[in-house]
Amino acid sequence: MQLEQAFAALRFDPAIPLWALAALGALGLATIGFAAWRRARGTVLRAVAFAVLLLWLAGPRAIQETREPLPDIGLLVVDQTASMSVGDRTSLTEAARAALVAQASHLKDLELRVLTVPEGGNSGTQLFAAIEGALADIPRSRFAGTIAITDGQIHDIPGVVPGGAPLNVLIPAQAEETDRRLRVIEAPSYGIVGKPVTVKVAIEDLGTAGHGTATLTIRRDGERPVVQTVPIGREQILTLPILRAGPSIVELSASPLPGEISPLNNRAVIEINGVRDRLRVLLISGEPHPGERTWRRLLKADPSVDLVHFTILRPPERDDLTPLNELALIAFPVRELFQDKIGEFDLIVLDRFQNRGLLPLPYLANIARRVREGGALLLSVGPEFTGPTSLALTPLASVLPATPLRTKGTIEEKFRPRISDRGQRHPVTEGLIGSNPPGDPTQAPVWGDWYRRIQASEVRGDALMQTPDGQSVLVLGRAEKGRTALLLSDQIWLWSRGHEGGGPQAELLRRIAHWAMQEPSLEENALTARIASDAGQGNRLTIERRFIEAEPPGAVTVTAPDGKTASLPLAEIAPGRASATMLAAMPGVWRIDDGTRTAYAAAGAANPQEIADLRATATLVGRLAQNSGGGVHWLGTAAAPDIPDLRRTEPDRAASGGSWVGLQRRHDHIVTGIAAAPLLPPWLALPLLLIPMVLAWRREGQ
């Protein structure tokens, strides 16, 4: 409990109004002045008596206050942002905090409040904003000053220290430090497949002259790295080709600077999403039929598709004596399409096309070769697929995912196609509107019926749609680098006409076409990873594994940017999908491997401003501290910390010394009691008034 102290003061409490007291004083002064001018006897004694009268009427009182001193309040601000975890800063900070709190506990007239500055997202270190917030609860008359433990990398430095009290800065380092950083100046988010993009970067040395060269290493999606030697401090333009659709992770790293505090900001990660400029599709309709418009409308509705469409109106063997100039507007450019420019098409669609000699076998072999080299082929077949003109009897058979039944291969009966168990897990047919629910083969889908299908004698691909008795309707397959889709019915056009409620023909055909063109989002066994910021929890790595087998995959191996590995089990979250999440606090490229496939995810820094400059420095905040009356102190090393002593200083004195920091005494108090005593009570004033008057009369009478 603090001791009370007394304080005395003089106060006047007039017995008459001030104007009357002033008038009386003026009258008395005039009377005494006149007597003095006449040299009357007893003038001095009358003056004394009149002064005693005026003093008594003024009512002088002695006021005695009892005061209780209030403890001063100081702030100890501890920076806990990302850059404070570099090197020995954390241990030095904790040692300094503990020492200052212990010293403050022995000072009874001081309350030291500890304030931590947490990670601030993308806004850097907001140290002075935290101080402003804390000052809202501190009376300015009791604020003794601020002691901040920080590396000096502060991003909200004001012109004047908040609160008006001295600021002392303790830096957990020995002296000014050096750092090398890799800075990405410009990087695109998207790139056109097959075309290069440019990235602008610079390597900068902070705290040094910044001359010489450094080694820049470029690594993309785990491929063999490319190493370049670049000058320090100059902008570099990198040309990166976009080889495939989907996201590509590019990791850039600079060689370390000897003596730098940390290589954490020597790396940068760029994610570039590859997109196709235009998709070139060749659609050949073997004959006019009701479903022909379905394909054309689907492909023409996509603005990213350049469609080339030909319809065979009359087969070569038909001769009806029609003049040649009336058969077609242009001749069918067989050689141009299927030999000279076949490599330009991303997808070839053969709709009820049959081998009637229009395409020689070498040209059909060109289509098969294009598929094996990475192209896409989609066949929609009807009765012609089981006859002697079937494409299954041509070189295309080597890339087809199924073989038709030659005898009684065409079935004319009503049926409703269903999604197979495998199809429930395949992204092409997963979740189609109106489909039968997963795991319940007894419940039929709600879409319309078809009336013709082709039986397959051998299925080599994935049968995603079937008849109720298990016969394949939609089969997808792979041929080396390319893909083939086979629709064993020509009745899907009924859905587009709304027959019996219709069906999702547009969505299904779109998925089939884009899967065939290797759209990354439709990969059936894809391993993907992404890193997103979770509010309050930092970056989280989300891994998703697609699968079409009955058994879900077990676990994946996660490799952090620093090379440490961990096994992470996957949990099935939906048919054909297994997922797992984990914290990804370290910035850089994370590698995920399931034993067969590899995925990469880029983790940016949670607070880019924090790692932009990792040096411990006094250049930013030093002048502000000195102008406030405080100073800057270096805490040394963890092995031999140099922690300053805590002292109390007066407001007109310096608040920092060679080995100490000070918090001011503000001398604030509260009044606990007041006592008032008259200095001229009546019993004393009457004698002091009468004695001079009697003596004055006596002197005048002599």
Protein Blocks (a to p, Z undefined) as FASTA:
>chain_A
ZZdddddddddddfbdfklmmmmmmmmmmmmmmmmmnopghklmmmmmmmmmmmmmnopa
cdddddddddddddddddfbfklmgcjllmmmmmmmmmmmmmmmmmmkbccdddddddeh
jnojafklmmmmmmmmpcfklmgbdcdddehiacbbcfbdghhiacdddddbfbdcdddd
dddfbdcfbdcehiacddddddddehiaoiajddddddeehiacddddddehiacddddd
dfbgcjddddddddddehiabfklmpccdddddddfbdcdddddfbdcfklmmmmmmmmm
pmkbccdddddfbdfklcghiafklmpmbdcdfklmmmmmmmmpmbdcdehiacehlagf
klmmmmmmmmmnopacdddddfklmmmkbfklmmklmmpcbdcdfbhpbccddddddddf
klmmpmklgoiahiacehiakbccfbdcdfbdcddfbdfbdcfbdcfkopafbdcddehj
bccdddfbfklmmmmnopghiaakllmmmmmmmmmnopaklcfkbccddddddehkapad
ddddddfbfbdcfbdcdddfkopacddddddfbghiacdddddfbgcjddddehjaccdd
ddddfblmlmmpmcdcfklmmmmmmmnopacddebjaklccddddddddfkbcfbdfkbc
cdddehiacdfbdcdddfbdfklmmmmmmmmmmmmmmmmmZZ
